[in-house]
Each structure stands twice: as structure tokens, then as C-alpha cells.
């Protein structure tokens, strides 16, 4: 405030809901105010309920992260892990279901670190919460994001036996090299990651797996990168959110020498992405002539006469159909696989 006297209010991600009060204070007192505290989950109580909901909705179940990866600012900006109470979450989802929502995406920076207690004091983990969501009428598809391999435990794999959990998992591995994972302070080894996916594929043999990758982390050698490419082949990733490493202020990685030349980082990123894109195209091609359950979400952006929705494995499908199908699960025969979407035609509504 001393450096910027023209600023009236400063608030953080956990005090966003206090903005109206801060605004009133600034208007009436002519004083500036700062609130960058981390009240636990008070924010969620303060948000107004949703009026009109889309067929697919996000519901925050926890915030923050206590993992402290060496490259990441999240624990410093969002605070450590805090979980909402299960009753609050379930009531919010029931309310959304009453408004026509059919798919819920349970959201958090580190969603499988969810820990809470029910009214009688029993401890609940993410798998317990998902089991509660399974029983909510009207909610027929559940997703969760983002997970950490360390807490991707057997109980979470078990809940995949319920077909309401979408056949898609985003589980960020970041690198296929144990040496780099250690420098990243990810606290697991590649073997752990592979073991989790192998166990999951016993329950869901054709599940689609996506991951985040960072290429060109300080000290990443050609051999480290080749190990990442090998992991991509071994797992058969379907999607990636991959980035070139760049230092973030106030992280321990920022103190390491950023020694991989930009040109090399770029080449590695292109190689990684083209490998994963090829695999994704292969998976899309295999879907041609199959029937896919699609939640119809809206009119297609490119053609208002068409509808669009997502398959279980998170692919957008465009097809002809009446607007009355929006909000319904529809079986679509896939007729064409494009780079970023599919085309199909309606078989039947559920
Ligand atoms: S990368 Fe993910 S797990 Fe690691 S500190 Fe950041 S939010 Fe947490």
C-alpha cells in the first residue's frame, strides 16, 4: 500500500467473498484495506447458490496443497490443503441435481488429499465422498480433478467399479525420470505411478489417462527425457497438459540453474506432444463405429444447428439433434475422428 497509495483494496483467493464488505469500508471510511488471510472454508458458505446450471458442473471439495513441489507456487498462493465438510458438498450437489445437472466434477488442487469427518465423527476420504455422490438421484456421471499419484490409493481404484465414475483419469506424473521427480520433490517414483495405472486398468481396462508434464526442468538430460518418452509409450497417455519449464518466483527450483537451452526445451516439448497426440488420434480412430454415451451440454459453437457433448473419455462430439436433448445422456454412433473432436449421430436417448 505504501508503494501504491492509489490502491483501495487488496484481497487473496481465500478472501474473495469479503470483497463487498471491503468495498463498503473503502467507500465509507476513505481508508484502504488488506485481507490476504486464509480463513479455512468460510468462502464456500458465502457464495450465492447457482441459479441456472449447465448439465455439467464443477463443485469445489477442497483447496490448497501441502505437497510443496519444488517448481510450484500453489501452496504459497492458495495455502495448505483444506477440505469442505461432506454435508455442505452433498447439499450443493443435490441442489445442482434439482436444477438439471447430470455430471459433477469434484474439484481441488489436490483432490485426493480430501480429508473430512461426517456428523458422527467418522473420517472420510475422497473415495468415501464419491460413494456418497453415487447415491444422489439425477447425478449419473462423476469426474474428479486434479489428483496426485502419492494419494492415489487402492480405495480410490476400488470406486472405479461403479460405472458412474467416468472412464477418464487425469493423474499428473510430470516426468518419467526418477532423478527429475526427486529434484521436483514429487515424493513418488515412476514405478509407483506405473503400479497405480496397472492396478486401475485391472478394474477399468480401457480407461483414458491424461497427465501434466514439465519438460526442460533444471538438470534434465537427454536420458531423463527419453525416460519420459518411454513412460508415455508404456502408459499410452490419451491427453497431456505439457509445458516448458520456467522458474516461478519464491520456489526452490528457481534457485537451481535453468540449464536446458530454450531450443532444446522446445524440441522436447514438440516431441512429447506429437507422441501423445498420435496416441490420442489412435484412440479416437478406434472409437469410430462404436456407440458412446454422451452428455449433451449445448449447441455446437461452429454450427448452431448441431449439438455437442462429451464422451466418458472427455472427447467433444458434434452431431445433429433437437435442442430438447440438452441435459440428456444420449448414445451416439461415432462416424468421424477429427484432431480435437469427434462427429457422430444419435442412436437413442437414455
Ligand atoms: S504441483 Fe500440484 S501437488 Fe505440487 S505443489 Fe503444486 S499443486 Fe501441489
Boltz pocket constraint, residues with backbone or C-beta under 6 A from the ligand:
constraints:
  - pocket:
      binder: B
      contacts: [[A, 65], [A, 66], [A, 67], [A, 68], [A, 69], [A, 72], [A, 73], [A, 74], [A, 75], [A, 109], [A, 110], [A, 148]]
      max_distance: 6.0
